Amino acid sequence: MRLDKYLKVTRLIKRRTIANEACDAGRISANGRIVKASYEVKEGDILEIAMGAKPLKVKVLKVSEYATKADAADNYLVIND
């Protein structure tokens, strides 16, 4: 699944267009390197989202096309450094 869609489905970013803009601005990295919105997200990837005052670091647990509001957080695990 594309990175911008994954961020929207999991509700890490509210809208897909905002996720796309964040990728274009270089605010999202996967496994330590900056990636574009077309990056294919895989299970086990470490995503870093640098939006706002505190960057968010998550590990992708599963990739699903659709997620309800209640199930969205089951797709990732927040990592604290």
Residue frames relative to the residue before (quaternion, step in Angstrom):
aa qw qx qy qz dx dy dz
M 1.0000 0.0000 0.0000 0.0000 0.00 0.00 0.00
R 0.5502 -0.6175 0.4558 0.3289 3.57 -1.07 0.76
L 0.6065 -0.5945 0.3986 0.3461 3.55 -1.10 0.74
D 0.6722 0.5023 -0.3204 0.4395 3.60 0.82 -0.90
K 0.6547 0.4950 -0.3098 0.4799 3.59 1.03 -0.75
Y 0.6279 0.5395 -0.3361 0.4492 3.60 0.99 -0.80
L 0.6592 0.5125 -0.3087 0.4555 3.58 0.93 -0.89
K 0.6645 0.4883 -0.2969 0.4816 3.58 1.06 -0.72
V 0.6673 0.5120 -0.3067 0.4455 3.61 0.86 -0.97
T 0.7270 0.4154 -0.2376 0.4925 3.58 0.96 -0.84
R 0.4007 -0.7545 0.4300 0.2922 3.55 1.36 -0.06
L 0.3009 0.7247 -0.5447 0.2959 3.57 1.07 0.75
I 0.7413 0.0917 -0.0700 0.6612 3.55 1.25 -0.65
K 0.5541 -0.6938 0.3597 0.2868 3.54 -0.82 1.06
R 0.8159 0.1302 -0.0453 0.5615 3.59 0.89 -0.91
R 0.5731 -0.6147 0.4262 0.3348 3.55 -1.13 0.71
T 0.6290 0.5346 -0.3466 0.4455 3.59 1.01 -0.70
I 0.6432 0.5018 -0.3219 0.4805 3.58 1.04 -0.75
A 0.6227 0.5280 -0.3306 0.4735 3.59 1.06 -0.76
N 0.6454 0.5208 -0.3093 0.4654 3.57 0.99 -0.85
E 0.6625 0.5000 -0.2973 0.4719 3.59 0.96 -0.88
A 0.6331 0.5282 -0.3283 0.4609 3.60 1.03 -0.78
C 0.6393 0.5120 -0.3184 0.4774 3.58 1.03 -0.77
D 0.6606 0.5120 -0.3025 0.4581 3.58 0.94 -0.88
A 0.6889 0.4737 -0.2692 0.4781 3.59 1.12 -0.70
G 0.4988 -0.6839 0.4081 0.3419 3.60 1.28 -0.05
R 0.4333 0.7197 -0.4405 0.3167 3.58 1.17 0.52
I 0.7137 0.3924 -0.2444 0.5263 3.61 1.24 -0.19
S 0.0096 -0.7893 0.6139 -0.0015 3.55 -0.93 0.92
A 0.1869 -0.7565 0.6191 0.0974 3.53 -1.21 0.65
N 0.8487 -0.0337 -0.0318 0.5268 3.54 -0.78 1.10
G 0.7585 -0.4343 0.2002 0.4427 3.56 0.97 0.91
R 0.7372 0.3368 -0.2545 0.5276 3.61 1.18 0.10
I 0.5337 -0.6348 0.4580 0.3201 3.54 -1.07 0.79
V 0.1035 -0.8156 0.5693 0.0059 3.56 -0.86 1.02
K 0.4903 -0.6394 0.5138 0.2945 3.52 -1.34 0.37
A 0.6970 -0.4776 0.3421 0.4111 3.56 -1.31 0.21
S 0.6635 0.5211 -0.3041 0.4423 3.60 1.14 -0.54
Y 0.3932 0.7268 -0.4763 0.3005 3.62 1.27 -0.02
E 0.3586 -0.7330 0.5413 0.2029 3.60 -0.91 0.95
V 0.2884 -0.7721 0.5473 0.1457 3.57 -0.50 1.22
K 0.0857 -0.7848 0.6135 0.0157 3.56 -1.00 0.96
E 0.6087 -0.5318 0.4284 0.4039 3.56 -1.23 0.43
G 0.7556 0.3557 -0.2774 0.4750 3.56 -0.96 0.89
D 0.4999 0.6469 -0.4312 0.3817 3.60 1.23 -0.20
I 0.2606 -0.7194 0.6203 0.1725 3.55 -1.21 0.65
L 0.1087 -0.8065 0.5808 0.0201 3.58 -0.57 1.19
E 0.1182 -0.7665 0.6282 0.0622 3.55 -1.03 0.86
I 0.1092 -0.7990 0.5913 0.0076 3.55 -0.71 1.15
A 0.1219 -0.8184 0.5612 0.0230 3.57 -0.46 1.23
M 0.3518 0.6906 -0.5482 0.3142 3.56 0.39 1.26
G 0.7690 0.2722 -0.2271 0.5319 3.55 -0.80 0.97
A 0.7507 -0.4167 0.2787 0.4303 3.55 -1.32 -0.16
K 0.7940 0.2313 -0.1094 0.5514 3.58 0.98 -0.82
P 0.3937 -0.7205 0.5109 0.2547 3.62 -0.69 1.00
L 0.2919 -0.7466 0.5771 0.1559 3.55 -1.14 0.70
K 0.0940 -0.7871 0.6092 0.0234 3.57 -0.88 0.98
V 0.0327 0.8120 -0.5784 0.0706 3.58 -0.70 1.13
K 0.2982 -0.7061 0.6101 0.2005 3.53 -1.29 0.51
V 0.4011 -0.7146 0.5242 0.2317 3.56 -0.87 1.01
L 0.2082 -0.7958 0.5606 0.0950 3.58 -0.67 1.14
K 0.7817 -0.1131 0.0725 0.6090 3.56 1.06 -0.77
V 0.2904 -0.7330 0.5941 0.1595 3.50 -1.26 0.54
S 0.1004 0.7889 -0.5985 0.0968 3.58 -0.59 1.15
E 0.5752 -0.6368 0.4055 0.3151 3.56 -1.03 0.85
Y 0.7986 0.1259 -0.0419 0.5871 3.57 1.04 -0.77
A 0.0292 0.7787 -0.6264 0.0200 3.55 -1.12 0.66
T 0.3940 -0.6883 0.5514 0.2589 3.53 -0.98 0.84
K 0.6965 -0.4618 0.3308 0.4384 3.55 -1.25 0.25
A 0.6737 0.5015 -0.2870 0.4607 3.58 1.02 -0.83
D 0.7350 0.4327 -0.2257 0.4708 3.61 1.03 -0.77
A 0.4704 0.7220 -0.4281 0.2722 3.61 1.19 -0.38
A 0.6990 0.4840 -0.2805 0.4454 3.61 0.90 -0.88
D 0.5703 0.5994 -0.3808 0.4129 3.63 1.22 -0.26
N 0.6041 0.5934 -0.3418 0.4075 3.60 1.26 -0.29
Y 0.7967 0.1808 -0.0863 0.5702 3.60 1.22 -0.32
L 0.2550 -0.7304 0.6125 0.1622 3.53 -1.35 0.32
V 0.3548 -0.7369 0.5335 0.2157 3.59 -0.73 1.05
I 0.1923 -0.7789 0.5924 0.0740 3.56 -0.88 1.06
N 0.1680 -0.7752 0.6023 0.0901 3.58 -0.83 0.98
D 0.2673 -0.7676 0.5621 0.1528 3.57 -0.86 0.95
